[in-house]
Amino acid sequence: MSTRHDIRFGDWTELQRDAKIIRMEVFVVEQNVPAELEMDNNDAACLHAVAYDAAGLPIGTGRLLPDGHIGRMAVRKAGRGTGIGGALLEGLMEQAKLRGHKRVVLGAQTHAAAFYEKHGFAIVGEEFMEAGIPHVEMAHSFE
């Protein structure tokens, strides 16, 4: 299903209200990540992306850290399988390129590794646990 997604990029001050709604629902409620682990001090330094559905409701989010890490990728249940996650990831990768990064890295939940591989990421490390969830480190270089 290919629909145009309204994705906004901005700092934490601009986008935290909408990003928090998504992250709390997906990570804290669905995946039982403790809220104090989910919200961290990195948010203030990141470029954030929030995707909105046709009704203007926040449906997905992600962030780009100053060092080129992409993180906190989350899509609410209603938006899964619609291309929103891919559009967010591609948007954050483009922002990283514009900022001069030669490579982006992320810690993917192991079950989502195939999603990232479709977007050119490769597993570069051993599986590790974060907030009780198995993850793998993945990287994508811009040629």
Beta strands, then each sheet from edge to edge (+ up, - down):
strand 1: 6-10
strand 2: 47-52
strand 3: 58-64
strand 4: 70-75
strand 5: 103-109
strand 6: 122-123
strand 7: 128-130
strand 8: 133-141
sheet 1: 1+ 2- 3+ 4-
sheet 2: 5+ 8- 6+
sheet 3: 5+ 8- 7+
end
